[in-house]
Amino acid sequence: MEQARTLYKNEIDFAALALQSREFAKHLRFNDQLDFHDEAAVRQLTISLLERDLGLHVELPKDRLCPPVPNRLNYIIWIQDLLDTSTANIREHYDPDREVAGLDVGTGCCSIYPLLGCKVRPRWRFIATDIDEQNVKTARENVSRNGLDSKIRIIKTNAEDPFFGLNVFKQEKLDFTMCNPPFYASEHDMLSSAETKSHVPFSACTGAAVEMIVEGGETAFVARMIEESRQLQDRIQWYTSMLGKLSSITALVEVLIEYGNNNYAVTEFVQGNKTKRWALAWSWGDRRPSMPVARNIPGFPRHLLPFPAEFTFTLPTGTHVDSVVASMNAEFDTLPWFWKWDKKLSAGVGFASENVWSRQARRKMKLAGQARSGKLDTAPTEVELGVRIQVRLLSGTGEEAREVQVTIRWIQGTDSVIFESFCGMAKRKIEGK
């Protein structure tokens, strides 16, 4: 269901929704606006959107958090993009055959993330946890109501339990985790935050204290996740969390850097003129996401952004794509690495177990009596560098007047120096220097 990506691109048309949902129409004002201070109206908005747009049927108790659908769907779509762009495939797109297992920490009464995830990606399945007995009960009912018991498992946990209890869940590995943590450190913190807001929140505050307040607030909560993830390492490919304060992202990125992690992603979710939310993802593996996925917070401190994992250069006007591809393949086919080119996509992927292109590497091979015997038949078991290279003709008038653009993206590895070295070599060879 890739159309989910554009479902809420524009503001929700409440009048149109009222025509399609009799229950929602009861809450609409005479001017086709919704009273966001009316908790019942906000609940019905979520219920009606899920039913109309995604075919999901839920019931929401009055005393628990009511999740706004557009914001939650944005988070799911970002995780899709994280997974889709951090693979070894030439195509950086959705693989409908890929089985994906995720964990939702603190799933809430609706279990909205697992419901959305399974709806937009049929091969996904979830474990969802919550420490609140009522949330667990209602979440199970909502999962059953939508016939998803075989894909979503709701587990009751305790506050002192590990977040990522893979052994308890009888799960060897997971593709991702997600969480919408309690935002506030205390009731005073929560009330102070509400008083300083200058606009109406998207969702009325109906949640229980267990859902909104935790010692140390969201920063301490996710810092504990980071600490726990260090033990599991790449048994989980991507650890993620939504956050309510930009300052929390800054503090948590600093924690990751302190622990030596250089494979993380940050993003911003904005729905119309509503409240902003942010998200952080980190991985202890070496598969790297694309730049639009990893570096999507305008104005974020540059020194805290993930390393720019793309290198793009443009060749002179009149350069032909075929000649660029031919010279590139001629050079890359002589290197002792795995290289695969797809003519239809005008893109290729390469994987090396070490730096095999530098003068030093060539001297080393010569001293060892190794000839440059050409590319490998399969990707090496241990990968030091993985790249994806795209060659395309930029739009313009007349082929002779158009420029050729080459983009090298870092898709695997942990050493940015090696990536930069490869980019320098590739640019020189492609330019014929």
C-alpha positions in Angstrom: 0.0 0.0 0.0 2.5 2.6 -1.2 -0.2 5.2 -1.6 -0.1 5.5 2.2 2.9 7.8 1.7 0.6 10.6 0.3 -2.5 10.0 2.3 -2.0 13.0 4.6 0.1 15.2 2.3 -2.5 17.9 2.6 -4.6 19.0 5.5 -7.5 16.6 6.4 -10.8 17.7 4.8 -13.1 17.4 7.8 -16.2 18.1 5.7 -15.4 15.2 3.3 -14.7 12.9 6.3 -18.0 13.8 7.9 -19.8 12.8 4.7 -18.1 9.4 4.9 -18.4 8.8 8.6 -21.7 9.5 10.4 -20.1 9.2 13.8 -17.5 11.8 13.0 -20.1 14.2 11.5 -21.7 14.4 15.0 -18.5 16.2 16.3 -18.1 18.6 13.4 -18.8 22.3 14.0 -21.1 24.4 11.7 -18.0 25.9 10.0 -16.6 22.4 9.2 -13.9 22.7 11.9 -13.2 20.3 14.8 -12.8 21.2 18.4 -9.4 19.8 19.4 -10.2 20.4 23.0 -13.1 17.9 22.8 -11.6 14.6 23.7 -14.5 12.6 22.2 -14.1 14.5 18.9 -10.3 13.7 18.7 -10.9 10.1 19.5 -13.5 9.8 16.7 -11.2 11.5 14.3 -8.6 8.8 14.8 -11.2 6.0 14.6 -12.8 7.5 11.4 -9.4 8.1 9.6 -8.2 4.6 10.4 -11.5 3.1 9.0 -11.8 5.3 5.9 -8.2 5.4 4.8 -6.7 2.1 6.0 -9.7 -0.2 6.6 -8.8 -0.6 10.2 -11.4 -0.8 13.0 -10.4 0.2 16.5 -12.0 1.1 19.8 -10.3 3.7 22.1 -10.9 4.1 25.8 -11.6 7.6 27.2 -8.7 7.6 29.7 -5.8 6.5 27.4 -3.7 8.3 24.8 -5.4 8.8 21.5 -2.8 8.5 18.7 -3.0 11.0 15.8 -3.0 8.9 12.6 -0.9 11.1 10.2 1.9 11.5 12.7 2.0 7.8 13.5 1.9 6.9 9.8 4.9 9.2 9.1 6.9 7.2 11.6 6.0 3.9 9.9 6.9 5.3 6.5 10.3 6.5 7.8 11.1 3.0 9.1 10.1 1.6 5.7 12.7 4.0 4.1 15.3 3.1 6.7 14.9 -0.6 5.9 14.6 -0.1 2.1 17.7 1.9 1.7 20.0 0.0 4.1 20.3 -3.2 2.0 22.9 -4.6 -0.4 20.4 -4.4 -3.3 20.9 -2.3 -6.4 17.3 -1.1 -6.2 16.7 1.1 -3.2 13.0 0.3 -3.2 10.4 -1.7 -1.4 11.0 -5.4 -1.7 7.5 -7.0 -1.4 9.0 -10.4 -0.7 11.1 -9.4 2.3 9.9 -10.7 5.7 10.3 -8.0 8.3 10.0 -8.4 12.1 9.6 -5.4 14.3 9.1 -4.5 18.0 6.9 -1.7 19.3 7.8 -0.7 22.8 4.9 0.7 24.7 2.2 -0.1 22.1 -0.6 1.7 23.9 -4.3 0.9 23.8 -4.7 1.1 20.0 -1.5 -0.7 19.1 -1.5 1.7 16.2 2.0 1.1 14.9 1.7 -2.6 14.5 -1.8 -2.1 12.9 -0.4 0.5 10.4 2.7 -1.5 9.7 0.9 -4.7 8.9 -1.6 -2.8 6.8 0.9 -0.9 4.6 3.4 -3.8 4.4 1.7 -7.2 4.3 5.0 -9.1 5.0 5.6 -7.3 8.3 4.9 -8.8 11.7 5.2 -7.3 15.2 5.9 -8.0 18.8 4.2 -5.2 20.8 4.8 -4.6 24.6 3.2 -2.5 27.2 3.5 -2.2 31.0 -0.2 -1.1 31.4 -2.7 -3.9 31.9 -5.6 -2.0 30.3 -3.5 -1.0 27.3 -2.5 -4.7 26.8 -6.2 -5.8 27.0 -7.5 -3.1 24.6 -4.5 -3.6 22.2 -5.2 -7.3 22.0 -8.9 -6.6 21.2 -8.0 -4.2 18.5 -5.6 -6.6 16.9 -8.2 -9.4 17.0 -10.9 -7.0 15.6 -8.7 -6.6 12.5 -7.8 -10.3 12.1 -4.1 -9.7 12.7 -3.5 -12.1 15.6 -1.1 -14.2 13.5 1.0 -11.1 12.7 0.9 -9.1 15.9 1.8 -10.5 19.4 0.9 -8.3 22.4 3.1 -9.0 25.5 2.6 -7.6 29.0 5.9 -6.4 30.5 7.0 -4.7 33.7 8.7 -1.3 34.0 12.0 -2.9 35.2 12.1 -5.5 32.3 14.5 -5.0 29.4 13.1 -3.1 26.5 14.4 -5.6 24.0 13.9 -9.0 25.6 14.7 -11.1 22.6 15.3 -14.2 24.6 12.0 -13.8 26.4 10.2 -13.1 23.1 12.0 -16.2 21.7 13.3 -14.1 18.9 16.8 -14.4 17.6 16.8 -11.2 15.5 14.6 -8.2 14.7 14.8 -5.8 11.8 13.7 -2.8 13.9 12.3 -1.5 17.1 10.1 1.6 17.5 8.8 3.5 20.5 6.8 6.6 21.4 8.3 7.1 24.9 6.7 9.0 27.8 7.7 12.7 27.1 7.7 14.1 30.6 9.9 13.7 33.7 7.1 14.7 36.1 3.5 16.0 36.3 4.9 19.5 36.8 7.0 19.1 33.6 3.9 18.1 31.7 1.8 21.0 33.0 4.6 23.5 32.3 5.0 22.2 28.8 1.2 22.6 28.1 1.2 26.2 29.4 4.1 27.3 27.1 2.5 26.0 23.9 1.3 28.8 21.7 -0.9 26.6 19.5 -3.6 24.0 19.8 -2.2 20.5 20.0 -3.3 18.0 17.3 -4.6 15.6 19.9 -6.3 16.3 23.2 -4.3 15.1 26.2 -6.3 12.0 27.4 -3.5 9.7 28.5 -2.8 8.1 31.8 0.3 9.1 33.8 2.0 5.7 33.0 1.9 6.7 29.3 3.2 10.2 29.6 5.5 10.5 32.6 8.8 8.7 33.3 11.7 9.5 35.6 14.2 11.6 33.6 11.8 12.1 30.8 12.2 10.9 27.2 15.9 11.6 27.0 16.7 9.3 30.0 14.2 6.7 28.6 15.9 6.5 25.2 19.4 6.7 26.7 18.5 3.5 28.6 17.5 2.0 25.2 20.9 3.0 23.8 22.7 1.4 26.7 20.7 -1.8 26.3 21.3 -1.9 22.6 25.0 -2.0 23.1 24.6 -5.5 24.5 22.5 -6.8 21.7 24.4 -5.0 18.9 23.3 -6.2 15.5 20.7 -8.7 16.7 18.5 -5.8 15.8 19.3 -3.9 12.6 17.7 -0.6 13.6 16.7 0.8 17.0 14.4 3.8 16.7 12.4 6.1 18.8 10.1 9.1 18.3 10.9 12.2 20.5 8.9 15.2 21.5 11.8 17.7 21.9 14.5 18.6 19.5 16.9 19.0 22.4 16.4 15.3 23.2 17.7 14.3 19.8 20.8 16.5 20.3 21.5 15.0 23.7 21.0 11.4 22.5 23.2 11.8 19.4 25.9 13.0 21.7 25.5 9.7 23.7 25.8 7.6 20.5 28.9 9.5 19.4 30.4 9.0 22.9 29.8 5.2 22.5 31.5 5.2 19.1 28.4 4.8 17.0 28.6 6.5 13.6 25.6 4.8 11.9 22.5 6.7 13.0 19.7 8.7 11.4 17.7 11.7 12.5 14.4 13.1 11.0 11.6 15.6 11.6 7.9 14.9 11.2 5.7 17.8 10.3 2.0 17.5 9.6 0.6 20.7 8.2 0.9 23.4 10.9 0.6 20.9 13.7 3.1 20.0 16.4 6.5 18.8 15.2 7.9 15.5 16.3 11.4 14.1 15.7 12.9 10.6 15.5 16.2 9.0 16.1 17.5 5.7 14.7 20.8 3.9 15.3 22.4 0.7 14.2 25.4 -1.3 15.4 25.6 -2.9 12.0 27.3 -1.5 8.9 24.4 -1.1 6.5 23.8 2.6 5.9 20.6 4.4 4.9 20.3 7.1 2.2 21.0 10.7 3.0 17.3 11.9 2.8 16.4 9.3 5.4 19.4 9.9 7.7 19.8 13.7 7.6 16.4 15.2 7.6 16.3 17.9 10.4 16.7 21.4 9.0 19.0 23.6 11.1 20.3 20.6 13.2 23.9 21.2 14.4 26.2 20.1 11.5 28.7 18.4 13.7 26.0 16.1 15.0 24.5 15.1 11.7 25.4 11.7 10.3 28.4 11.6 7.9 27.3 12.6 4.4 27.2 9.3 2.8 26.8 10.5 -0.8 29.3 12.0 -3.2 28.0 13.5 -6.4 29.9 15.1 -9.3 29.0 16.3 -12.8 30.8 15.6 -16.0 31.3 18.3 -18.7 28.5 19.1 -21.2 28.6 16.7 -24.2 29.8 13.7 -22.2 27.9 10.5 -23.2 26.5 8.2 -20.5 27.6 5.1 -22.4 31.2 6.2 -22.5 31.1 7.0 -18.8 29.7 3.6 -18.0 32.2 1.8 -20.3 35.2 3.5 -18.7 33.9 3.0 -15.2 33.2 -0.7 -15.8 36.6 -1.2 -17.5 38.3 0.1 -14.4 36.2 -1.6 -11.8 36.3 -5.0 -13.5 40.1 -5.1 -12.9 39.8 -4.6 -9.1 39.7 -7.6 -6.8 36.3 -6.8 -5.4 32.7 -7.7 -6.2 31.1 -5.4 -8.8 27.7 -5.7 -10.4 26.2 -3.3 -13.0 22.5 -3.1 -14.0 22.2 -1.5 -17.4 18.4 -0.9 -17.0 18.8 1.0 -13.8 22.1 2.6 -14.9 23.4 1.8 -11.4 25.8 -0.7 -9.8 26.9 -2.0 -6.5 30.4 -2.8 -5.3 31.8 -4.5 -2.2 35.4 -4.8 -1.1 37.0 -6.5 1.9 39.7 -3.8 2.1 41.1 -0.9 0.2 42.1 -2.5 -3.1 42.4 0.6 -5.3 45.1 2.7 -3.7 48.7 2.7 -4.8 49.6 1.3 -1.4 47.2 -1.6 -1.9 48.6 -2.3 -5.3 52.2 -2.3 -4.0 51.1 -4.6 -1.2 49.6 -7.1 -3.6 52.6 -6.9 -5.9 55.0 -7.6 -2.9 52.8 -10.5 -2.0 53.0 -11.9 -5.5 49.3 -11.3 -6.2 48.3 -10.2 -9.7 45.2 -8.0 -10.2 43.2 -10.9 -11.4 39.9 -9.0 -11.8 36.6 -8.8 -9.9 35.2 -11.4 -7.6 32.3 -13.7 -8.5 30.6 -13.1 -5.1 30.6 -10.4 -2.5 33.2 -11.0 0.2 32.1 -12.4 3.6 33.8 -9.5 5.5 32.9 -6.2 3.8 35.0 -3.1 4.5 33.3 -0.9 1.9 30.0 -1.2 0.0 28.9 1.4 -2.5 26.1 2.1 -4.9 26.9 4.1 -8.0 24.2 5.8 -10.2 24.9 7.4 -13.5 22.3 9.6 -15.0 21.7 12.2 -17.7 20.5 15.5 -16.2 17.5 17.1 -17.8 18.2 19.8 -20.4 17.7 20.7 -24.1 19.3 18.3 -26.5 21.5 15.4 -25.5 24.7 17.1 -26.5 23.9 20.0 -24.1 23.0 17.8 -21.1 25.4 16.9 -18.3 26.1 13.5 -16.9 25.8 13.2 -13.1 27.5 10.4 -11.1 26.4 9.7 -7.5 28.4 7.4 -5.2 26.5 6.3 -2.1 28.0 4.6 0.9 25.8 1.6 1.6 28.0 -0.5 3.8 31.0 0.0 6.1 32.0 2.0 9.2 35.2 3.8 8.0 34.4 7.1 6.3 38.1 7.6 5.3 37.9 4.5 3.1 34.7 5.7 1.5 36.3 9.1 0.7 39.3 7.4 -0.7 37.2 5.3 -3.0 35.2 8.4 -4.2 38.4 10.2 -5.0 39.7 7.3 -7.0 36.4 6.8 -8.9 36.1 10.5 -9.8 39.7 10.5 -11.2 39.2 7.4 -13.2 35.8 8.4 -14.6 37.1 11.8 -15.5 40.1 10.2 -17.2 42.7 11.9 -15.0 
